[in-house]
Amino acid sequence: MAGTDNTVADDDALYVLTAVLLTPAQFPSVLGDDYPAACAALGLEPYADGYGLVLGQDGDGARWTVAVDDVSLVAVAIASWDCGMEYDLSPDDRSVVCALPGWPLAVAVAAPGVAAPHDPAPDPEADGEDISPLTPPDTNEWGPAQRRLGADAIAMQWAAWREQIDDETAFVPAGSGGSADGSAADAGSDEAAGSGAGADTGSGTEAGARTDAAGATGGAPDTGAASGADDAAGTETDPGADDATSGARSPEDGATSGTHPGVRRALAEARAYVDAPPPPGRVRSSFASGDARTIRADGPGWSMVARTDDIAFLLLDEVPGEILPVGRGTELPGLLKALDGLAVRPS
C-alpha cells in the first residue's frame, strides 16, 4: 500500500487508498456542476492548474482527504493504478494545500492494520469550529449529486445504455414531427426525447430507458481512479458503477410518449452556453471511439451525457431516476459540436 510522509493528524502518516483529480477538465461531479463549485465544496480556491485529492486513513484509521497542488504526481499515480501497476503516491509536504476530515466519495477499500474507516474525533482546541467531515452522497435519495453521478455512470457505460435505443428511433428523419426550434422534439421526435410520464408505473417510452434512483446513481467519479493498495488494484473510487446498468429497465413497446418539459428547458439552457460560456468544467469533453467525443454538461436541475456522433441522455432532478434519451434529429448534432468547441478538455 502506498503511504505518504504527510502529517495529517497527531503526526500520523496517511495511508493512501486512492486519489482523484480536481481540475477544470476532470473533477468529481458529485461535488458540483462545475469546477469552481467543486472547489467551493471543499473550501479551495479554483486555481487554473487544479489539485490532486488524496484519500486515505491515518494511523488511527480516521478518514482524511488531502488536497495537494502537485497535480502531475497524482495524475501519474492514477494512470499507473488504472494500468494495474504499483505506484507509491507520496506527495511532498510542501505540496499539501490542506487536509480535510472525511471522504467526499465512497471508497471500497481500507488500510490493513489500522482501525476501520471512521470520521476523525473533533479537535478539542477548535472550540466547536471544526470542519464537518466530508461524506459521500446517499444513493438511496435523489438530488443534484445523485443526478450527476448517474450521468457519470452512463458516460462510463455508454454502450450498455445505447443498446437500449434502436437506430430507427434515435435517427428519426427531419420532418417526422416536433418543432423547428431545436427543442427535444426536433432533436429526433417526441418518442426519441423520452418521457417521464411512466415513471410511477414503471413504463417507459419506446426509445426510453428507465432506472430507479439507486441504479442511476451508482456511477464512479469521472476519474475512475483505482486504489493504490496491493489488495485493491483496479477497485474504483465508488464501488457501485455496475449498478447503473443492472438497475435499468428495458424499453417497453406501446407506452405513453411525449416530451418532458424539463428536457426542452435543459436543451435550451445548454444552447445558451454557446452564447454565454458557463463556468469552467460546466461542459467537458473527453475521448470516445473513433473521431467522436463524449460530452458531459450540467446545469440547474439537469445533467447531459452525449456523443458527438450519436444521441444524448438527460437526467433531471424533477424526474428521479429517469434516463431520458434525446434523438439525434437535425438540431442535436450542431448543439453537440458547439458544446465540444467550448468544453474544457483534459490536457
Residue frames relative to the residue before (quaternion, step in Angstrom):
aa qw qx qy qz dx dy dz
M 1.0000 0.0000 0.0000 0.0000 0.00 0.00 0.00
A 0.4570 -0.6734 0.5050 0.2875 3.53 -0.99 0.80
G 0.0335 -0.7967 0.6033 0.0158 3.55 -1.09 0.68
T 0.3043 -0.7488 0.5540 0.1996 3.58 -1.00 0.70
D 0.4610 -0.6463 0.5281 0.3016 3.50 -1.34 0.22
N 0.4128 0.7285 -0.4623 0.2918 3.56 1.28 0.12
T 0.3259 -0.6943 0.5963 0.2370 3.56 -1.09 0.70
V 0.1611 -0.8094 0.5624 0.0514 3.54 -0.66 1.12
A 0.7677 -0.1547 0.1353 0.6069 3.56 0.82 -0.98
D 0.8456 0.0110 -0.0419 0.5321 3.56 -0.88 1.00
D 0.6263 -0.5916 0.3212 0.3933 3.56 1.06 0.89
D 0.4070 0.6929 -0.4940 0.3320 3.59 1.12 0.56
A 0.4508 -0.6621 0.5231 0.2911 3.57 -1.04 0.75
L 0.4125 -0.6913 0.5368 0.2524 3.53 -1.18 0.58
Y 0.2512 -0.7376 0.6109 0.1402 3.56 -0.84 1.04
V 0.2924 -0.8055 0.4947 0.1447 3.55 -0.28 1.30
L 0.1910 -0.7818 0.5869 0.0888 3.55 -0.91 0.98
T 0.7757 -0.1624 0.1394 0.5937 3.57 0.94 -0.84
A 0.1715 -0.7698 0.6043 0.1136 3.55 -1.30 0.06
V 0.0979 -0.7698 0.6274 0.0640 3.56 -1.22 0.51
L 0.4576 -0.6643 0.5141 0.2916 3.55 -1.24 0.40
L 0.1146 -0.7453 0.6529 0.0722 3.52 -1.21 0.65
T 0.2828 0.7392 -0.5433 0.2800 3.55 0.15 1.37
P 0.6821 -0.4807 0.3265 0.4439 3.62 -1.16 0.25
A 0.7301 0.4306 -0.2410 0.4727 3.60 1.06 -0.69
Q 0.8095 0.1146 -0.0132 0.5757 3.58 1.12 -0.52
F 0.2622 0.7450 -0.5687 0.2298 3.55 -0.44 1.24
P 0.5966 -0.5577 0.4162 0.3998 3.60 -1.15 0.41
S 0.3927 -0.7558 0.4716 0.2284 3.59 -0.39 1.20
V 0.5463 0.6357 -0.3992 0.3715 3.56 1.14 -0.55
L 0.6587 0.5457 -0.3059 0.4181 3.59 1.15 -0.59
G 0.7983 -0.2156 0.1539 0.5408 3.61 1.10 -0.46
D 0.6565 -0.5321 0.3760 0.3802 3.54 -1.34 0.24
D 0.8038 0.0880 -0.0301 0.5876 3.59 1.15 -0.50
Y 0.7320 -0.4502 0.2887 0.4220 3.54 -1.33 0.18
P 0.6612 0.4867 -0.3416 0.4574 3.67 0.78 -0.79
A 0.6499 0.5113 -0.3230 0.4604 3.60 1.00 -0.79
A 0.6410 0.5216 -0.3233 0.4610 3.59 1.01 -0.80
C 0.6454 0.5045 -0.3177 0.4775 3.58 1.01 -0.79
A 0.6495 0.5334 -0.3174 0.4391 3.56 0.94 -0.90
A 0.6171 0.5590 -0.3452 0.4330 3.59 1.07 -0.72
L 0.7387 0.3602 -0.2077 0.5305 3.58 1.21 -0.50
G 0.5076 -0.6707 0.4100 0.3527 3.57 1.26 0.08
L 0.5065 0.6511 -0.4111 0.3881 3.58 1.16 0.59
E 0.4923 -0.6189 0.5158 0.3294 3.55 -1.20 0.50
P 0.4286 -0.7263 0.4712 0.2582 3.63 -0.90 0.83
Y 0.0112 -0.8277 0.5602 -0.0306 3.58 0.53 1.17
A 0.6026 -0.6147 0.3782 0.3406 3.55 -1.04 0.83
D 0.6857 0.4917 -0.2963 0.4476 3.61 0.98 -0.75
G 0.4048 -0.7527 0.4419 0.2725 3.57 1.20 -0.37
Y 0.4092 -0.6872 0.5548 0.2291 3.50 -1.40 -0.26
G 0.2968 -0.6595 0.6331 0.2759 3.47 -1.42 0.01
L 0.2140 -0.7657 0.5941 0.1224 3.58 -0.97 0.84
V 0.1264 -0.7957 0.5918 0.0254 3.55 -0.62 1.19
L 0.1377 -0.8066 0.5735 0.0392 3.57 -0.63 1.16
G 0.2270 0.7853 -0.5476 0.1783 3.56 -0.77 0.99
Q 0.4555 -0.6481 0.5355 0.2928 3.53 -1.37 -0.27
D 0.3946 -0.6851 0.5468 0.2757 3.54 -1.15 0.58
G 0.7674 -0.3934 0.2477 0.4415 3.57 -1.28 -0.04
D 0.6794 0.4567 -0.2843 0.4990 3.57 1.23 -0.40
G 0.5851 -0.6007 0.3582 0.4105 3.58 1.30 -0.02
A 0.4655 0.6974 -0.4426 0.3179 3.61 1.25 -0.07
R 0.4730 -0.6707 0.5034 0.2703 3.54 -1.13 0.76
W 0.0450 0.7803 -0.6227 0.0369 3.53 -1.07 0.86
T 0.1727 -0.7347 0.6457 0.1159 3.55 -1.22 0.66
V 0.1071 -0.8117 0.5741 0.0104 3.55 -0.53 1.22
A 0.2163 -0.7687 0.5919 0.1093 3.57 -0.75 1.08
V 0.0447 -0.7925 0.6082 -0.0084 3.56 -0.83 1.03
D 0.4120 -0.7193 0.5004 0.2500 3.57 -1.15 0.54
D 0.5312 0.5893 -0.4207 0.4399 3.59 1.28 0.13
V 0.1257 -0.8468 0.5151 0.0431 3.55 0.42 1.28
S 0.6362 0.5502 -0.3368 0.4231 3.60 0.96 -0.83
L 0.6401 0.5288 -0.3303 0.4489 3.58 0.95 -0.83
V 0.6777 0.4770 -0.2935 0.4764 3.58 0.89 -0.91
A 0.6336 0.5333 -0.3332 0.4507 3.61 1.00 -0.78
V 0.6426 0.5093 -0.3233 0.4723 3.61 0.98 -0.78
A 0.6422 0.5247 -0.3263 0.4537 3.59 0.97 -0.83
I 0.6626 0.5048 -0.3065 0.4607 3.58 0.90 -0.95
A 0.6566 0.5100 -0.3098 0.4613 3.58 0.93 -0.91
S 0.6500 0.5143 -0.3169 0.4611 3.59 0.98 -0.80
W 0.6651 0.4966 -0.3027 0.4684 3.57 0.90 -0.90
D 0.6435 0.5260 -0.3271 0.4497 3.58 0.99 -0.81
C 0.6913 0.4464 -0.2665 0.5019 3.58 1.18 -0.55
G 0.5532 -0.6387 0.3782 0.3781 3.57 1.29 0.12
M 0.5238 0.6352 -0.4055 0.3971 3.57 1.25 0.34
E 0.4823 -0.6378 0.5104 0.3163 3.53 -1.19 0.55
Y 0.0719 0.7770 -0.6237 0.0469 3.55 -1.12 0.69
D 0.2871 -0.7636 0.5588 0.1488 3.54 -0.76 1.10
L 0.1516 -0.8058 0.5702 0.0501 3.55 -0.16 1.30
S 0.1645 0.7888 -0.5658 0.1747 3.55 -0.31 1.29
P 0.1455 -0.8196 0.5493 0.0729 3.59 0.21 1.23
D 0.5201 -0.6265 0.4876 0.3150 3.54 -1.13 0.69
D 0.6184 -0.5656 0.3942 0.3773 3.57 -1.08 0.70
R 0.6567 0.5418 -0.3166 0.4184 3.58 1.02 -0.79
S 0.6608 0.5081 -0.3148 0.4539 3.59 1.20 -0.37
V 0.5338 0.6390 -0.4048 0.3780 3.59 1.25 -0.22
V 0.2593 -0.7720 0.5670 0.1240 3.55 -0.76 1.10
C 0.7584 -0.2228 0.1658 0.5897 3.57 0.92 -0.91
A 0.2643 -0.7199 0.6157 0.1811 3.53 -1.34 0.33
L 0.1169 -0.8110 0.5731 0.0149 3.56 -0.68 1.15
P 0.4590 -0.6831 0.4823 0.3000 3.61 -0.89 0.81
G 0.7780 0.3363 -0.2594 0.4630 3.55 -1.12 0.71
W 0.3699 -0.6832 0.5785 0.2484 3.53 -1.40 -0.08
P 0.3635 -0.7336 0.5216 0.2401 3.63 -0.91 0.78
L 0.7327 0.3405 -0.1877 0.5585 3.56 1.31 -0.28
A 0.5150 -0.6133 0.4924 0.3408 3.54 -1.21 0.48
V 0.1066 -0.7829 0.6121 0.0308 3.57 -0.85 1.00
A 0.3541 -0.7970 0.4621 0.1610 3.55 -0.70 1.11
V 0.7243 0.3972 -0.2331 0.5132 3.61 1.23 -0.17
A 0.1968 -0.7601 0.6065 0.1252 3.54 -1.31 0.21
A 0.5579 -0.6016 0.4499 0.3528 3.55 -1.20 0.49
P 0.4084 -0.7076 0.5115 0.2662 3.62 -0.88 0.85
G 0.7954 0.3489 -0.2367 0.4354 3.54 -1.18 0.57
V 0.7026 0.3571 -0.2770 0.5496 3.58 1.27 0.16
A 0.6870 -0.4707 0.3414 0.4359 3.55 -1.27 0.18
A 0.6430 -0.5106 0.3970 0.4102 3.56 -1.26 0.43
P 0.6318 -0.5545 0.3696 0.3960 3.60 -1.09 0.64
H 0.1441 0.7672 -0.6122 0.1257 3.55 -0.94 0.95
D 0.5939 -0.5642 0.4253 0.3848 3.56 -1.25 0.35
P 0.5446 -0.6177 0.4458 0.3508 3.61 -1.03 0.69
A 0.5395 -0.6006 0.4753 0.3498 3.54 -1.17 0.55
P 0.5941 -0.5732 0.4135 0.3840 3.62 -1.08 0.60
D 0.4715 -0.6577 0.5118 0.2884 3.53 -1.11 0.72
P 0.3944 -0.7488 0.4730 0.2451 3.63 -0.53 1.10
E 0.6795 0.4818 -0.2936 0.4690 3.61 1.19 -0.43
A 0.5544 0.6386 -0.3820 0.3727 3.60 1.28 -0.03
D 0.3118 -0.7863 0.4826 0.2270 3.59 1.29 -0.14
G 0.7248 -0.4604 0.2448 0.4504 3.57 0.93 0.91
E 0.5990 0.5730 -0.3590 0.4289 3.58 1.25 0.13
D 0.2491 0.7856 -0.5242 0.2146 3.58 1.15 0.56
I 0.4910 -0.6074 0.5302 0.3299 3.54 -1.25 0.50
S 0.4638 -0.6717 0.4936 0.3003 3.59 -0.84 0.92
P 0.5273 -0.6494 0.4342 0.3342 3.61 -0.87 0.85
L 0.4875 -0.6409 0.5100 0.3025 3.55 -1.07 0.75
T 0.0392 -0.7945 0.6060 0.0037 3.56 -1.04 0.76
P 0.4815 -0.6436 0.4968 0.3272 3.60 -1.08 0.63
P 0.5911 -0.5871 0.4061 0.3755 3.61 -1.14 0.47
D 0.5018 -0.6288 0.5087 0.3066 3.53 -1.23 0.57
T 0.2908 -0.7932 0.5107 0.1598 3.58 -0.47 1.16
N 0.5647 0.5746 -0.4028 0.4345 3.59 1.23 0.06
E 0.6722 0.4194 -0.2872 0.5382 3.56 1.32 -0.06
W 0.2998 -0.7330 0.5779 0.1972 3.56 -1.32 0.12
G 0.2624 0.7366 -0.5828 0.2210 3.52 -0.82 1.06
P 0.7916 -0.3200 0.2021 0.4797 3.61 -1.23 -0.16
A 0.6693 0.4952 -0.3198 0.4523 3.61 0.87 -0.87
Q 0.6779 0.4797 -0.2951 0.4725 3.59 0.90 -0.89
R 0.6180 0.5438 -0.3426 0.4527 3.58 1.06 -0.73
R 0.6730 0.4854 -0.2971 0.4724 3.58 0.93 -0.87
L 0.6248 0.5246 -0.3349 0.4715 3.58 1.04 -0.73
G 0.6300 0.5344 -0.3324 0.4551 3.57 1.03 -0.77
A 0.6509 0.5013 -0.3143 0.4756 3.58 0.98 -0.82
D 0.6207 0.5321 -0.3426 0.4629 3.59 1.02 -0.73
A 0.6491 0.5264 -0.3151 0.4497 3.56 0.99 -0.86
I 0.6412 0.5096 -0.3236 0.4738 3.58 1.00 -0.79
A 0.6364 0.5269 -0.3310 0.4558 3.59 0.97 -0.81
M 0.6766 0.4910 -0.2896 0.4660 3.57 1.00 -0.81
Q 0.7859 0.2494 -0.1079 0.5555 3.57 1.08 -0.74
W 0.0418 0.8589 -0.5085 0.0454 3.54 1.01 0.88
A 0.6679 0.5275 -0.3222 0.4146 3.58 0.78 -0.99
A 0.6518 0.5261 -0.3241 0.4396 3.59 0.93 -0.86
W 0.6951 0.4492 -0.2796 0.4867 3.59 0.96 -0.80
R 0.6535 0.5368 -0.3215 0.4259 3.57 0.98 -0.84
E 0.5918 0.5943 -0.3583 0.4101 3.58 1.12 -0.65
Q 0.6496 0.5355 -0.3181 0.4359 3.59 1.16 -0.50
I 0.6906 0.4184 -0.2644 0.5274 3.59 1.27 -0.19
D 0.2932 -0.7749 0.5298 0.1812 3.61 -0.53 1.14
D 0.6039 -0.6054 0.3898 0.3418 3.56 -1.10 0.74
E 0.5949 0.5793 -0.3727 0.4143 3.60 1.06 -0.65
T 0.6964 0.4359 -0.2601 0.5073 3.55 1.09 -0.73
A 0.6877 0.5133 -0.2899 0.4238 3.58 0.91 -0.93
F 0.7798 0.2664 -0.1450 0.5476 3.58 1.09 -0.66
V 0.0344 0.8228 -0.5610 0.0839 3.55 0.74 1.13
P 0.4877 -0.6708 0.4611 0.3155 3.64 -0.82 0.89
A 0.5894 -0.5614 0.4451 0.3732 3.54 -1.19 0.57
G 0.7632 0.3577 -0.2683 0.4665 3.54 -1.07 0.76
S 0.5426 0.6336 -0.4071 0.3720 3.58 1.25 -0.02
G 0.7657 -0.2578 0.1692 0.5645 3.57 1.23 -0.12
G 0.6503 0.5143 -0.3809 0.4093 3.53 -1.26 0.24
S 0.5666 -0.6060 0.4552 0.3235 3.50 -1.37 -0.01
A 0.4920 -0.6689 0.4759 0.2899 3.54 -1.28 0.26
D 0.5363 0.6587 -0.3953 0.3496 3.58 1.22 0.22
G 0.5930 -0.5936 0.3632 0.4051 3.54 1.25 0.24
S 0.3814 0.7224 -0.4930 0.2993 3.57 1.18 0.35
A 0.7364 -0.4009 0.2887 0.4623 3.54 -1.30 0.05
A 0.6414 0.5330 -0.3411 0.4337 3.57 0.96 -0.79
D 0.6890 0.4643 -0.2902 0.4748 3.57 0.96 -0.82
A 0.5857 0.5876 -0.3766 0.4120 3.55 1.16 -0.48
G 0.7912 -0.0756 0.0099 0.6068 3.58 1.20 -0.05
S 0.6198 -0.4481 0.3410 0.5466 3.52 0.47 -1.27
D 0.6853 -0.4366 0.3376 0.4752 3.58 -1.21 0.12
E 0.6599 0.5104 -0.3177 0.4507 3.56 0.92 -0.86
A 0.6902 0.4858 -0.2945 0.4482 3.57 0.89 -0.93
A 0.6382 0.5327 -0.3355 0.4433 3.57 1.16 -0.47
G 0.4814 -0.6892 0.4280 0.3316 3.57 1.21 -0.19
S 0.1538 -0.7833 0.5946 0.0963 3.55 -1.27 0.18
G 0.3258 -0.7292 0.5662 0.2040 3.52 -1.11 0.71
A 0.4263 0.7527 -0.4385 0.2438 3.57 1.26 -0.11
G 0.7528 0.4154 -0.2258 0.4580 3.56 0.99 -0.73
A 0.3316 0.7916 -0.4787 0.1850 3.58 1.23 0.17
D 0.7011 0.4843 -0.2915 0.4346 3.58 0.84 -0.91
T 0.7339 0.4233 -0.2408 0.4735 3.57 1.02 -0.71
G 0.5164 -0.6458 0.4193 0.3747 3.55 1.27 -0.23
S 0.5426 0.6065 -0.4213 0.4004 3.59 1.20 0.04
G 0.1417 -0.7750 0.6091 0.0913 3.56 -1.23 0.43
T 0.5892 -0.5489 0.4282 0.4101 3.53 -1.25 0.15
E 0.6852 -0.4639 0.3446 0.4434 3.54 -1.29 0.22
A 0.7361 0.3756 -0.2246 0.5165 3.55 1.07 -0.74
G 0.5819 0.6562 -0.3452 0.3342 3.55 1.25 -0.25
A 0.1240 -0.7333 0.6588 0.1132 3.50 -1.34 0.38
R 0.0783 -0.8299 0.5523 0.0058 3.58 -0.75 0.99
T 0.0047 0.7608 -0.6488 -0.0139 3.51 -1.19 0.65
D 0.4989 -0.6192 0.4827 0.3671 3.55 -1.16 0.31
A 0.7334 -0.4426 0.2726 0.4381 3.54 -1.29 0.24
A 0.6563 0.5201 -0.3332 0.4332 3.59 0.89 -0.84
G 0.6826 0.4837 -0.2999 0.4585 3.56 0.95 -0.82
A 0.6750 0.5175 -0.3062 0.4275 3.56 0.98 -0.81
T 0.7529 0.4094 -0.2206 0.4657 3.57 1.04 -0.60
G 0.4696 0.7139 -0.4322 0.2881 3.58 1.14 0.29
G 0.4612 0.7298 -0.4258 0.2710 3.58 1.24 0.02
A 0.4702 -0.6498 0.5167 0.2995 3.51 -1.22 0.53
P 0.6307 -0.5320 0.3876 0.4110 3.58 -1.18 0.38
D 0.7274 -0.4709 0.2902 0.4062 3.53 -1.29 0.44
T 0.6542 0.5562 -0.3337 0.3890 3.55 0.97 -0.81
G 0.2057 -0.7882 0.5514 0.1802 3.59 0.96 -0.74
A 0.2685 0.8050 -0.5000 0.1729 3.60 1.16 0.45
A 0.2924 -0.7510 0.5685 0.1652 3.54 -1.03 0.82
S 0.6044 -0.5620 0.4183 0.3793 3.53 -1.22 0.42
G 0.4328 -0.6905 0.5163 0.2632 3.52 -1.15 0.63
A 0.5047 0.6638 -0.4290 0.3471 3.60 1.19 -0.11
D 0.5737 -0.6118 0.4225 0.3437 3.54 -1.07 0.78
D 0.7380 0.4133 -0.2336 0.4795 3.57 1.01 -0.79
A 0.7256 0.4003 -0.2439 0.5038 3.57 1.24 0.12
A 0.2411 0.7952 -0.5260 0.1811 3.58 1.15 0.47
G 0.8093 0.2442 -0.1960 0.4969 3.53 -0.90 0.96
T 0.5328 0.6170 -0.4216 0.3971 3.60 1.21 -0.03
E 0.3322 -0.7646 0.5160 0.1968 3.57 -0.65 1.07
T 0.6914 -0.4999 0.3284 0.4053 3.52 -1.27 0.49
D 0.7663 0.1944 -0.1102 0.6023 3.56 0.95 -0.90
P 0.3518 -0.7928 0.4560 0.1995 3.61 -0.45 1.14
G 0.6508 0.5901 -0.3124 0.3615 3.60 1.17 -0.26
A 0.2872 0.8023 -0.4990 0.1577 3.61 1.17 0.24
D 0.6644 0.5264 -0.3219 0.4217 3.59 0.89 -0.84
D 0.5668 0.6229 -0.3885 0.3739 3.60 1.13 -0.51
A 0.5783 0.6113 -0.3853 0.3786 3.56 1.10 -0.57
T 0.7011 0.4182 -0.2591 0.5161 3.56 1.12 -0.63
S 0.6854 0.5025 -0.3068 0.4285 3.57 0.85 -0.92
G 0.6982 0.4778 -0.2856 0.4502 3.61 1.09 -0.56
A 0.5243 0.6712 -0.4031 0.3349 3.57 1.23 -0.13
R 0.3215 -0.7057 0.5966 0.2066 3.53 -1.24 0.60
S 0.4651 -0.6700 0.5000 0.2911 3.56 -0.99 0.82
P 0.5924 -0.5690 0.4184 0.3875 3.60 -1.11 0.57
E 0.2172 -0.7712 0.5864 0.1192 3.55 -1.13 0.68
D 0.4480 -0.6928 0.4987 0.2657 3.56 -0.96 0.87
G 0.8144 0.3259 -0.2066 0.4334 3.54 -1.24 0.48
A 0.4756 0.6743 -0.4530 0.3376 3.58 1.21 0.19
T 0.6323 -0.5260 0.4053 0.3990 3.54 -1.27 0.40
S 0.1504 -0.7934 0.5846 0.0785 3.57 -0.89 0.93
G 0.2794 0.7435 -0.5781 0.1870 3.55 -1.29 0.23
T 0.4668 -0.6875 0.4831 0.2758 3.55 -1.08 0.65
H 0.3764 -0.7097 0.5459 0.2382 3.56 -0.75 1.01
P 0.5256 -0.6586 0.4230 0.3334 3.63 -0.82 0.87
G 0.5960 0.5772 -0.3641 0.4232 3.59 1.13 -0.55
V 0.5960 0.5578 -0.3645 0.4481 3.57 1.15 -0.57
R 0.6549 0.5041 -0.3082 0.4712 3.57 0.92 -0.90
R 0.6565 0.5127 -0.3146 0.4551 3.56 0.93 -0.87
A 0.6647 0.5121 -0.3089 0.4477 3.59 0.88 -0.92
L 0.6721 0.4858 -0.3043 0.4688 3.59 0.93 -0.86
A 0.6295 0.5235 -0.3386 0.4636 3.58 1.04 -0.70
E 0.6660 0.4869 -0.3050 0.4757 3.59 0.97 -0.80
A 0.6191 0.5297 -0.3432 0.4673 3.59 1.08 -0.69
R 0.6430 0.5118 -0.3209 0.4708 3.58 1.02 -0.79
A 0.6238 0.5536 -0.3380 0.4362 3.59 1.06 -0.71
Y 0.5620 0.6025 -0.3935 0.4079 3.59 1.13 -0.50
V 0.6001 0.5859 -0.3630 0.4058 3.58 1.08 -0.68
D 0.7305 0.4025 -0.2266 0.5031 3.60 1.01 -0.79
A 0.7768 0.1483 -0.0767 0.6072 3.58 1.13 -0.66
P 0.2748 -0.8092 0.4918 0.1666 3.61 0.15 1.26
P 0.4037 -0.7316 0.5022 0.2226 3.58 -0.87 0.95
P 0.7133 -0.4047 0.3144 0.4782 3.61 -1.23 -0.04
P 0.6510 -0.5291 0.3672 0.4018 3.61 -1.15 0.55
G 0.7941 0.3038 -0.2369 0.4701 3.54 -0.99 0.89
R 0.4969 0.6471 -0.4414 0.3736 3.59 1.22 -0.20
V 0.7477 0.1396 -0.0976 0.6418 3.56 1.24 -0.60
R 0.0131 -0.8052 0.5918 -0.0358 3.56 -0.76 1.08
S 0.1723 -0.7747 0.6037 0.0758 3.53 -1.17 0.68
S 0.0126 0.7988 -0.6001 0.0396 3.56 -0.89 0.96
F 0.6910 -0.4950 0.3350 0.4064 3.55 -1.29 0.28
A 0.0387 -0.7340 0.6764 0.0471 3.51 -1.28 0.60
S 0.6970 -0.4497 0.3206 0.4573 3.58 -1.22 -0.05
G 0.7995 0.2455 -0.1989 0.5109 3.55 -1.17 0.59
D 0.7405 -0.3593 0.2964 0.4845 3.54 -0.98 -0.88
A 0.4748 0.6958 -0.4271 0.3286 3.58 1.26 0.07
R 0.2438 -0.7247 0.6201 0.1755 3.51 -1.38 0.25
T 0.3514 -0.6907 0.5845 0.2404 3.54 -1.22 0.53
I 0.1832 -0.7905 0.5803 0.0695 3.56 -0.76 1.08
R 0.0387 -0.7548 0.6544 0.0241 3.56 -0.99 0.93
A 0.0666 0.7956 -0.5954 0.0896 3.55 -0.66 1.10
D 0.1011 -0.7890 0.6047 0.0395 3.55 -1.11 0.71
G 0.0144 0.7785 -0.6274 0.0086 3.53 -1.25 0.48
P 0.7373 -0.3960 0.2785 0.4712 3.59 -1.24 -0.02
G 0.8604 0.0473 -0.0694 0.5027 3.57 -0.42 1.23
W 0.7800 0.2862 -0.1792 0.5269 3.63 1.16 0.10
S 0.1046 -0.7567 0.6415 0.0705 3.53 -1.31 0.49
M 0.1346 -0.7883 0.5981 0.0532 3.55 -1.05 0.82
V 0.0022 -0.7360 0.6760 0.0361 3.51 -1.22 0.68
A 0.0920 0.8065 -0.5693 0.1303 3.56 -0.77 1.04
R 0.2784 -0.6944 0.6209 0.2338 3.50 -1.38 0.18
T 0.5469 -0.6617 0.4055 0.3139 3.53 -0.93 0.91
D 0.7230 0.3917 -0.2493 0.5116 3.62 1.18 -0.38
D 0.7381 0.3729 -0.1911 0.5288 3.57 1.26 0.11
I 0.7387 -0.4018 0.3199 0.4365 3.54 -1.23 -0.59
A 0.3841 -0.6886 0.5553 0.2645 3.55 -1.35 -0.20
F 0.2059 -0.7280 0.6343 0.1588 3.52 -1.32 0.37
L 0.1467 -0.7867 0.5966 0.0608 3.55 -1.03 0.86
L 0.1102 -0.7406 0.6573 0.0856 3.53 -1.22 0.65
L 0.1445 -0.8062 0.5727 0.0350 3.56 -0.94 0.93
D 0.5407 -0.6075 0.4705 0.3423 3.55 -1.09 0.69
E 0.7035 0.4998 -0.2688 0.4278 3.57 1.00 -0.84
V 0.7243 0.3081 -0.2261 0.5739 3.60 1.27 -0.13
P 0.2201 -0.8340 0.4882 0.1329 3.61 0.32 1.22
G 0.8719 0.1208 -0.1028 0.4632 3.52 -0.92 0.98
E 0.5773 0.6077 -0.3819 0.3893 3.60 1.19 -0.09
I 0.2106 -0.7506 0.6162 0.1124 3.56 -0.98 0.93
L 0.1145 -0.8334 0.5406 0.0088 3.58 -0.46 1.22
P 0.2352 -0.7896 0.5486 0.1423 3.62 -0.41 1.14
V 0.1852 -0.7461 0.6298 0.1113 3.56 -1.17 0.66
G 0.3771 -0.7535 0.4977 0.2057 3.58 -0.52 1.21
R 0.6369 -0.5892 0.3485 0.3548 3.56 -1.14 0.61
G 0.0137 -0.8595 0.5109 0.0053 3.60 0.88 -0.85
T 0.6979 -0.4653 0.3467 0.4197 3.58 -1.16 -0.65
E 0.7176 0.4689 -0.2529 0.4486 3.60 1.10 -0.61
L 0.6181 0.5998 -0.3553 0.3632 3.59 0.97 -0.80
P 0.6327 0.5399 -0.3724 0.4118 3.67 0.81 -0.78
G 0.6774 0.4900 -0.2957 0.4622 3.58 0.90 -0.91
L 0.6353 0.5295 -0.3292 0.4556 3.57 1.01 -0.80
L 0.6832 0.4853 -0.2945 0.4593 3.58 0.85 -0.94
K 0.6277 0.5255 -0.3363 0.4656 3.59 1.02 -0.74
A 0.6633 0.5005 -0.3019 0.4673 3.57 0.97 -0.85
L 0.6496 0.5057 -0.3164 0.4713 3.59 0.97 -0.81
D 0.6296 0.5268 -0.3352 0.4623 3.57 1.01 -0.78
G 0.6463 0.5494 -0.3183 0.4232 3.58 1.05 -0.72
L 0.7558 0.3534 -0.2039 0.5121 3.58 1.09 -0.62
A 0.4990 0.6927 -0.4053 0.3269 3.58 1.31 -0.21
V 0.4593 -0.6251 0.5525 0.3049 3.52 -1.28 0.51
R 0.1447 -0.7984 0.5815 0.0588 3.58 -0.91 0.94
P 0.5624 -0.5745 0.4575 0.3800 3.58 -1.15 0.57
S 0.4308 -0.7044 0.5022 0.2571 3.57 -0.98 0.83
